[in-house]
Amino acid sequence: MDAPDQVTPYERFGGHEFFTALVRDFYAGVAEDPVLRPMYPDEDLGPAQERLRMFLEQYWGGPTTYSDLRGHPRLRMRHSPYPIGADAHDRWLQHMRVAVQARGMDPQDETELWGYLTSAAFAMINTPLA
């Protein structure tokens, strides 16, 4: 556990409410995206939204609910059934950028979060970048 004087990014960013709003706004864009929406087989985006929220909360120092329920994240493996190329990558970041900017974060916190998101999005590419 963190020392009392150390605040996790999860807490700095705004905790559960921050991640709930971030992921909600992100999936509002995904729901209307003709490239990304087919990658979510559930009729309702709710389960995907919950998984992403739990994952991000855990990654940034919040509750370990994601791993408690789903085990190791294994992000590349979990995304492997879906062809993710440059267009999907760019669209994912576009929707996430809107969601992040809507949060009005401290600039240093936003830079930290955005750095991770861009790196993670790149790591999910699994088709040639022709």
PABARO-772012 format. One record per residue: residue number from 1; residue in three letters; x, y, z of N, C-alpha, C in turn. Coordinates in nm, 3 decimals, m for minus. Layout:
+-----+---------+---------+---------+---------+---------+---------+---------+---------+---------+---------+
| num | residuo |     n.u |     n.v |     n.w |    ca.u |    ca.v |    ca.w |     c.u |     c.v |     c.w |
+-----+---------+---------+---------+---------+---------+---------+---------+---------+---------+---------+
| NUM |     ALA |       X |       Y |       Z |       X |       Y |       Z |       X |       Y |       Z |
...
+-----+---------+---------+---------+---------+---------+---------+---------+---------+---------+---------+
***
This chain:
+-----+---------+---------+---------+---------+---------+---------+---------+---------+---------+---------+
| num | residuo |     n.u |     n.v |     n.w |    ca.u |    ca.v |    ca.w |     c.u |     c.v |     c.w |
+-----+---------+---------+---------+---------+---------+---------+---------+---------+---------+---------+
|   1 |     MET |   0.084 |  m0.119 |   0.000 |   0.000 |   0.000 |   0.000 |   0.088 |   0.124 |   0.000 |
|   2 |     ASP |   0.040 |   0.230 |  m0.065 |   0.116 |   0.354 |  m0.072 |   0.126 |   0.418 |   0.066 |
|   3 |     ALA |   0.236 |   0.488 |   0.086 |   0.252 |   0.565 |   0.209 |   0.144 |   0.673 |   0.212 |
|   4 |     PRO |   0.102 |   0.715 |   0.329 |  m0.005 |   0.814 |   0.340 |   0.021 |   0.942 |   0.262 |
|   5 |     ASP |   0.149 |   0.982 |   0.246 |   0.178 |   1.106 |   0.176 |   0.191 |   1.088 |   0.025 |
|   6 |     GLN |   0.177 |   0.967 |  m0.024 |   0.185 |   0.942 |  m0.168 |   0.045 |   0.923 |  m0.225 |
|   7 |     VAL |   0.014 |   1.008 |  m0.319 |  m0.117 |   1.002 |  m0.383 |  m0.100 |   0.930 |  m0.516 |
|   8 |     THR |  m0.183 |   0.833 |  m0.543 |  m0.176 |   0.759 |  m0.668 |  m0.232 |   0.845 |  m0.782 |
|   9 |     PRO |  m0.192 |   0.815 |  m0.905 |  m0.255 |   0.883 |  m1.017 |  m0.407 |   0.865 |  m1.017 |
|  10 |     TYR |  m0.453 |   0.746 |  m0.978 |  m0.597 |   0.721 |  m0.967 |  m0.664 |   0.829 |  m0.883 |
|  11 |     GLU |  m0.604 |   0.859 |  m0.769 |  m0.660 |   0.961 |  m0.681 |  m0.642 |   1.101 |  m0.738 |
|  12 |     ARG |  m0.524 |   1.131 |  m0.793 |  m0.499 |   1.263 |  m0.852 |  m0.596 |   1.293 |  m0.965 |
|  13 |     PHE |  m0.621 |   1.193 |  m1.049 |  m0.707 |   1.213 |  m1.164 |  m0.853 |   1.236 |  m1.124 |
|  14 |     GLY |  m0.894 |   1.182 |  m1.011 |  m1.032 |   1.200 |  m0.967 |  m1.102 |   1.072 |  m0.928 |
|  15 |     GLY |  m1.028 |   0.961 |  m0.920 |  m1.086 |   0.837 |  m0.870 |  m1.192 |   0.777 |  m0.961 |
|  16 |     HIS |  m1.279 |   0.700 |  m0.900 |  m1.381 |   0.624 |  m0.973 |  m1.467 |   0.713 |  m1.062 |
|  17 |     GLU |  m1.506 |   0.828 |  m1.013 |  m1.591 |   0.918 |  m1.091 |  m1.521 |   0.964 |  m1.218 |
|  18 |     PHE |  m1.391 |   0.994 |  m1.208 |  m1.314 |   1.036 |  m1.325 |  m1.313 |   0.926 |  m1.431 |
|  19 |     PHE |  m1.279 |   0.805 |  m1.390 |  m1.267 |   0.696 |  m1.487 |  m1.404 |   0.657 |  m1.544 |
|  20 |     THR |  m1.507 |   0.665 |  m1.463 |  m1.642 |   0.636 |  m1.513 |  m1.679 |   0.735 |  m1.623 |
|  21 |     ALA |  m1.656 |   0.863 |  m1.601 |  m1.689 |   0.965 |  m1.700 |  m1.600 |   0.954 |  m1.824 |
|  22 |     LEU |  m1.472 |   0.929 |  m1.804 |  m1.379 |   0.915 |  m1.916 |  m1.425 |   0.803 |  m2.010 |
|  23 |     VAL |  m1.451 |   0.688 |  m1.953 |  m1.487 |   0.571 |  m2.032 |  m1.626 |   0.588 |  m2.093 |
|  24 |     ARG |  m1.718 |   0.648 |  m2.021 |  m1.852 |   0.675 |  m2.075 |  m1.842 |   0.762 |  m2.200 |
|  25 |     ASP |  m1.765 |   0.871 |  m2.191 |  m1.751 |   0.961 |  m2.305 |  m1.678 |   0.894 |  m2.421 |
|  26 |     PHE |  m1.578 |   0.814 |  m2.390 |  m1.506 |   0.741 |  m2.495 |  m1.602 |   0.649 |  m2.571 |
|  27 |     TYR |  m1.680 |   0.571 |  m2.499 |  m1.769 |   0.476 |  m2.565 |  m1.886 |   0.544 |  m2.636 |
|  28 |     ALA |  m1.919 |   0.666 |  m2.599 |  m2.019 |   0.741 |  m2.676 |  m1.969 |   0.763 |  m2.818 |
|  29 |     GLY |  m1.840 |   0.789 |  m2.833 |  m1.781 |   0.802 |  m2.967 |  m1.771 |   0.669 |  m3.038 |
|  30 |     VAL |  m1.729 |   0.566 |  m2.967 |  m1.715 |   0.433 |  m3.027 |  m1.850 |   0.383 |  m3.078 |
|  31 |     ALA |  m1.956 |   0.410 |  m3.006 |  m2.090 |   0.362 |  m3.044 |  m2.131 |   0.411 |  m3.181 |
|  32 |     GLU |  m2.080 |   0.525 |  m3.223 |  m2.116 |   0.583 |  m3.352 |  m2.009 |   0.563 |  m3.459 |
|  33 |     ASP |  m1.903 |   0.494 |  m3.426 |  m1.790 |   0.480 |  m3.518 |  m1.806 |   0.355 |  m3.604 |
|  34 |     PRO |  m1.810 |   0.370 |  m3.736 |  m1.832 |   0.254 |  m3.823 |  m1.716 |   0.155 |  m3.829 |
|  35 |     VAL |  m1.597 |   0.196 |  m3.789 |  m1.482 |   0.106 |  m3.789 |  m1.469 |   0.035 |  m3.653 |
|  36 |     LEU |  m1.486 |   0.109 |  m3.545 |  m1.465 |   0.051 |  m3.413 |  m1.585 |  m0.027 |  m3.361 |
|  37 |     ARG |  m1.706 |   0.021 |  m3.388 |  m1.825 |  m0.042 |  m3.329 |  m1.834 |  m0.192 |  m3.358 |
|  38 |     PRO |  m1.802 |  m0.238 |  m3.481 |  m1.809 |  m0.381 |  m3.508 |  m1.712 |  m0.466 |  m3.426 |
|  39 |     MET |  m1.613 |  m0.405 |  m3.364 |  m1.518 |  m0.479 |  m3.282 |  m1.576 |  m0.514 |  m3.145 |
|  40 |     TYR |  m1.693 |  m0.463 |  m3.116 |  m1.759 |  m0.487 |  m2.988 |  m1.883 |  m0.570 |  m3.014 |
|  41 |     PRO |  m1.874 |  m0.701 |  m2.999 |  m1.984 |  m0.789 |  m3.038 |  m2.109 |  m0.779 |  m2.951 |
|  42 |     ASP |  m2.096 |  m0.729 |  m2.830 |  m2.213 |  m0.717 |  m2.745 |  m2.309 |  m0.612 |  m2.800 |
|  43 |     GLU |  m2.436 |  m0.643 |  m2.793 |  m2.539 |  m0.547 |  m2.835 |  m2.523 |  m0.416 |  m2.756 |
|  44 |     ASP |  m2.495 |  m0.432 |  m2.630 |  m2.479 |  m0.320 |  m2.539 |  m2.330 |  m0.302 |  m2.511 |
|  45 |     LEU |  m2.281 |  m0.179 |  m2.521 |  m2.139 |  m0.155 |  m2.494 |  m2.106 |  m0.155 |  m2.345 |
|  46 |     GLY |  m2.207 |  m0.173 |  m2.261 |  m2.188 |  m0.169 |  m2.116 |  m2.078 |  m0.262 |  m2.065 |
|  47 |     PRO |  m2.075 |  m0.389 |  m2.105 |  m1.970 |  m0.478 |  m2.054 |  m1.829 |  m0.432 |  m2.093 |
|  48 |     ALA |  m1.812 |  m0.386 |  m2.216 |  m1.680 |  m0.337 |  m2.259 |  m1.645 |  m0.211 |  m2.181 |
|  49 |     GLN |  m1.742 |  m0.126 |  m2.161 |  m1.720 |  m0.003 |  m2.086 |  m1.675 |  m0.034 |  m1.943 |
|  50 |     GLU |  m1.739 |  m0.130 |  m1.882 |  m1.703 |  m0.168 |  m1.744 |  m1.562 |  m0.227 |  m1.739 |
|  51 |     ARG |  m1.529 |  m0.311 |  m1.837 |  m1.395 |  m0.372 |  m1.838 |  m1.286 |  m0.266 |  m1.854 |
|  52 |     LEU |  m1.307 |  m0.172 |  m1.946 |  m1.205 |  m0.068 |  m1.966 |  m1.193 |   0.020 |  m1.842 |
|  53 |     ARG |  m1.303 |   0.055 |  m1.782 |  m1.299 |   0.136 |  m1.660 |  m1.220 |   0.064 |  m1.551 |
|  54 |     MET |  m1.253 |  m0.063 |  m1.528 |  m1.184 |  m0.138 |  m1.423 |  m1.035 |  m0.150 |  m1.454 |
|  55 |     PHE |  m1.002 |  m0.175 |  m1.581 |  m0.862 |  m0.188 |  m1.619 |  m0.787 |  m0.058 |  m1.592 |
|  56 |     LEU |  m0.840 |   0.054 |  m1.640 |  m0.773 |   0.182 |  m1.621 |  m0.762 |   0.220 |  m1.474 |
|  57 |     GLU |  m0.867 |   0.194 |  m1.398 |  m0.860 |   0.223 |  m1.255 |  m0.746 |   0.145 |  m1.190 |
|  58 |     GLN |  m0.736 |   0.017 |  m1.221 |  m0.631 |  m0.065 |  m1.164 |  m0.493 |  m0.020 |  m1.210 |
|  59 |     TYR |  m0.479 |   0.006 |  m1.339 |  m0.350 |   0.048 |  m1.394 |  m0.297 |   0.173 |  m1.323 |
|  60 |     TRP |  m0.387 |   0.266 |  m1.293 |  m0.346 |   0.393 |  m1.235 |  m0.348 |   0.393 |  m1.082 |
|  61 |     GLY |  m0.355 |   0.277 |  m1.021 |  m0.339 |   0.268 |  m0.875 |  m0.467 |   0.259 |  m0.796 |
|  62 |     GLY |  m0.577 |   0.232 |  m0.863 |  m0.705 |   0.216 |  m0.794 |  m0.731 |   0.072 |  m0.757 |
|  63 |     PRO |  m0.856 |   0.037 |  m0.736 |  m0.892 |  m0.099 |  m0.696 |  m0.844 |  m0.203 |  m0.797 |
|  64 |     THR |  m0.818 |  m0.323 |  m0.748 |  m0.769 |  m0.433 |  m0.833 |  m0.885 |  m0.519 |  m0.886 |
|  65 |     THR |  m1.000 |  m0.460 |  m0.897 |  m1.119 |  m0.534 |  m0.938 |  m1.100 |  m0.604 |  m1.072 |
|  66 |     TYR |  m1.032 |  m0.538 |  m1.166 |  m1.013 |  m0.599 |  m1.298 |  m0.944 |  m0.735 |  m1.284 |
|  67 |     SER |  m0.829 |  m0.738 |  m1.219 |  m0.755 |  m0.864 |  m1.204 |  m0.829 |  m0.962 |  m1.115 |
|  68 |     ASP |  m0.898 |  m0.913 |  m1.014 |  m0.975 |  m1.001 |  m0.927 |  m1.080 |  m1.078 |  m1.006 |
|  69 |     LEU |  m1.142 |  m1.011 |  m1.102 |  m1.250 |  m1.073 |  m1.181 |  m1.202 |  m1.142 |  m1.308 |
|  70 |     ARG |  m1.096 |  m1.089 |  m1.370 |  m1.057 |  m1.136 |  m1.503 |  m0.916 |  m1.191 |  m1.512 |
|  71 |     GLY |  m0.839 |  m1.182 |  m1.405 |  m0.701 |  m1.228 |  m1.411 |  m0.611 |  m1.124 |  m1.476 |
|  72 |     HIS |  m0.496 |  m1.170 |  m1.522 |  m0.399 |  m1.081 |  m1.586 |  m0.464 |  m1.014 |  m1.708 |
|  73 |     PRO |  m0.436 |  m0.886 |  m1.731 |  m0.501 |  m0.817 |  m1.843 |  m0.476 |  m0.879 |  m1.980 |
|  74 |     ARG |  m0.357 |  m0.928 |  m2.008 |  m0.326 |  m0.990 |  m2.139 |  m0.389 |  m0.911 |  m2.253 |
|  75 |     LEU |  m0.360 |  m0.783 |  m2.260 |  m0.428 |  m0.695 |  m2.355 |  m0.413 |  m0.738 |  m2.500 |
|  76 |     ARG |  m0.291 |  m0.769 |  m2.542 |  m0.274 |  m0.808 |  m2.684 |  m0.351 |  m0.935 |  m2.715 |
|  77 |     MET |  m0.349 |  m1.032 |  m2.626 |  m0.422 |  m1.156 |  m2.650 |  m0.572 |  m1.129 |  m2.658 |
|  78 |     ARG |  m0.623 |  m1.050 |  m2.567 |  m0.768 |  m1.024 |  m2.565 |  m0.814 |  m0.947 |  m2.688 |
|  79 |     HIS |  m0.724 |  m0.870 |  m2.748 |  m0.761 |  m0.793 |  m2.866 |  m0.727 |  m0.864 |  m2.997 |
|  80 |     SER |  m0.659 |  m0.977 |  m2.989 |  m0.613 |  m1.044 |  m3.111 |  m0.724 |  m1.088 |  m3.207 |
|  81 |     PRO |  m0.846 |  m1.119 |  m3.162 |  m0.949 |  m1.158 |  m3.259 |  m0.993 |  m1.044 |  m3.352 |
|  82 |     TYR |  m0.956 |  m0.922 |  m3.319 |  m1.004 |  m0.806 |  m3.395 |  m0.889 |  m0.746 |  m3.474 |
|  83 |     PRO |  m0.909 |  m0.727 |  m3.605 |  m0.802 |  m0.665 |  m3.684 |  m0.790 |  m0.517 |  m3.647 |
|  84 |     ILE |  m0.675 |  m0.481 |  m3.591 |  m0.651 |  m0.344 |  m3.549 |  m0.534 |  m0.290 |  m3.630 |
|  85 |     GLY |  m0.567 |  m0.199 |  m3.720 |  m0.467 |  m0.135 |  m3.803 |  m0.459 |   0.013 |  m3.772 |
|  86 |     ALA |  m0.395 |   0.086 |  m3.863 |  m0.373 |   0.229 |  m3.841 |  m0.504 |   0.306 |  m3.827 |
|  87 |     ASP |  m0.604 |   0.274 |  m3.909 |  m0.730 |   0.347 |  m3.902 |  m0.799 |   0.324 |  m3.767 |
|  88 |     ALA |  m0.808 |   0.200 |  m3.724 |  m0.871 |   0.171 |  m3.594 |  m0.792 |   0.238 |  m3.481 |
|  89 |     HIS |  m0.660 |   0.232 |  m3.488 |  m0.574 |   0.297 |  m3.389 |  m0.606 |   0.446 |  m3.381 |
|  90 |     ASP |  m0.609 |   0.511 |  m3.496 |  m0.633 |   0.655 |  m3.500 |  m0.772 |   0.691 |  m3.450 |
|  91 |     ARG |  m0.871 |   0.612 |  m3.486 |  m1.008 |   0.639 |  m3.441 |  m1.020 |   0.619 |  m3.289 |
|  92 |     TRP |  m0.956 |   0.515 |  m3.238 |  m0.959 |   0.489 |  m3.094 |  m0.902 |   0.610 |  m3.020 |
|  93 |     LEU |  m0.787 |   0.658 |  m3.068 |  m0.724 |   0.773 |  m3.004 |  m0.809 |   0.899 |  m3.021 |
|  94 |     GLN |  m0.874 |   0.914 |  m3.133 |  m0.959 |   1.031 |  m3.156 |  m1.071 |   1.035 |  m3.051 |
|  95 |     HIS |  m1.138 |   0.923 |  m3.030 |  m1.247 |   0.920 |  m2.932 |  m1.194 |   0.935 |  m2.790 |
|  96 |     MET |  m1.078 |   0.876 |  m2.764 |  m1.021 |   0.888 |  m2.631 |  m0.974 |   1.031 |  m2.607 |
|  97 |     ARG |  m0.923 |   1.098 |  m2.710 |  m0.877 |   1.236 |  m2.696 |  m0.994 |   1.326 |  m2.654 |
|  98 |     VAL |  m1.109 |   1.308 |  m2.718 |  m1.228 |   1.385 |  m2.683 |  m1.265 |   1.360 |  m2.537 |
|  99 |     ALA |  m1.262 |   1.236 |  m2.496 |  m1.298 |   1.200 |  m2.358 |  m1.199 |   1.258 |  m2.257 |
| 100 |     VAL |  m1.071 |   1.252 |  m2.288 |  m0.969 |   1.306 |  m2.198 |  m0.984 |   1.457 |  m2.187 |
| 101 |     GLN |  m0.998 |   1.524 |  m2.301 |  m1.007 |   1.671 |  m2.299 |  m1.131 |   1.719 |  m2.223 |
| 102 |     ALA |  m1.237 |   1.641 |  m2.225 |  m1.359 |   1.678 |  m2.154 |  m1.340 |   1.676 |  m2.003 |
| 103 |     ARG |  m1.235 |   1.612 |  m1.955 |  m1.213 |   1.601 |  m1.812 |  m1.152 |   1.727 |  m1.751 |
| 104 |     GLY |  m1.089 |   1.814 |  m1.832 |  m1.028 |   1.934 |  m1.777 |  m0.920 |   1.905 |  m1.675 |
| 105 |     MET |  m0.834 |   1.813 |  m1.708 |  m0.730 |   1.767 |  m1.615 |  m0.619 |   1.870 |  m1.596 |
| 106 |     ASP |  m0.546 |   1.854 |  m1.487 |  m0.420 |   1.924 |  m1.468 |  m0.331 |   1.887 |  m1.587 |
| 107 |     PRO |  m0.263 |   1.984 |  m1.650 |  m0.184 |   1.953 |  m1.769 |  m0.081 |   1.842 |  m1.752 |
| 108 |     GLN |  m0.014 |   1.837 |  m1.636 |   0.084 |   1.730 |  m1.615 |   0.016 |   1.594 |  m1.606 |
| 109 |     ASP |  m0.097 |   1.588 |  m1.538 |  m0.172 |   1.463 |  m1.528 |  m0.222 |   1.420 |  m1.665 |
| 110 |     GLU |  m0.271 |   1.516 |  m1.743 |  m0.321 |   1.483 |  m1.877 |  m0.208 |   1.430 |  m1.964 |
| 111 |     THR |  m0.091 |   1.490 |  m1.955 |   0.024 |   1.443 |  m2.033 |   0.062 |   1.301 |  m1.993 |
| 112 |     GLU |   0.059 |   1.274 |  m1.864 |   0.091 |   1.139 |  m1.815 |  m0.011 |   1.036 |  m1.866 |
| 113 |     LEU |  m0.138 |   1.068 |  m1.854 |  m0.244 |   0.979 |  m1.900 |  m0.236 |   0.959 |  m2.050 |
| 114 |     TRP |  m0.221 |   1.067 |  m2.124 |  m0.219 |   1.060 |  m2.270 |  m0.098 |   0.981 |  m2.320 |
| 115 |     GLY |   0.014 |   0.996 |  m2.254 |   0.132 |   0.918 |  m2.292 |   0.106 |   0.769 |  m2.283 |
| 116 |     TYR |   0.042 |   0.727 |  m2.175 |   0.009 |   0.585 |  m2.162 |  m0.091 |   0.542 |  m2.269 |
| 117 |     LEU |  m0.196 |   0.620 |  m2.289 |  m0.300 |   0.581 |  m2.384 |  m0.246 |   0.569 |  m2.526 |
| 118 |     THR |  m0.159 |   0.660 |  m2.567 |  m0.104 |   0.651 |  m2.703 |  m0.012 |   0.530 |  m2.716 |
| 119 |     SER |   0.064 |   0.502 |  m2.612 |   0.151 |   0.384 |  m2.615 |   0.069 |   0.256 |  m2.618 |
| 120 |     ALA |  m0.034 |   0.249 |  m2.536 |  m0.119 |   0.129 |  m2.531 |  m0.191 |   0.109 |  m2.664 |
| 121 |     ALA |  m0.239 |   0.216 |  m2.724 |  m0.310 |   0.206 |  m2.852 |  m0.216 |   0.152 |  m2.960 |
| 122 |     PHE |  m0.094 |   0.200 |  m2.961 |   0.004 |   0.152 |  m3.059 |   0.032 |   0.004 |  m3.038 |
| 123 |     ALA |   0.041 |  m0.039 |  m2.914 |   0.072 |  m0.178 |  m2.883 |  m0.039 |  m0.274 |  m2.929 |
| 124 |     MET |  m0.159 |  m0.224 |  m2.948 |  m0.271 |  m0.311 |  m2.988 |  m0.275 |  m0.335 |  m3.139 |
| 125 |     ILE |  m0.199 |  m0.259 |  m3.217 |  m0.199 |  m0.278 |  m3.362 |  m0.151 |  m0.419 |  m3.392 |
| 126 |     ASN |  m0.231 |  m0.491 |  m3.471 |  m0.198 |  m0.630 |  m3.503 |  m0.213 |  m0.664 |  m3.650 |
| 127 |     THR |  m0.222 |  m0.561 |  m3.734 |  m0.226 |  m0.581 |  m3.878 |  m0.120 |  m0.493 |  m3.940 |
| 128 |     PRO |  m0.071 |  m0.530 |  m4.059 |   0.035 |  m0.448 |  m4.123 |  m0.009 |  m0.303 |  m4.142 |
| 129 |     LEU |   0.088 |  m0.215 |  m4.124 |   0.061 |  m0.071 |  m4.137 |   0.091 |  m0.022 |  m4.278 |
| 130 |     ALA |   0.058 |  m0.094 |  m4.376 |   0.082 |  m0.063 |  m4.518 |   0.109 |   0.079 |  m4.550 |
+-----+---------+---------+---------+---------+---------+---------+---------+---------+---------+---------+
***
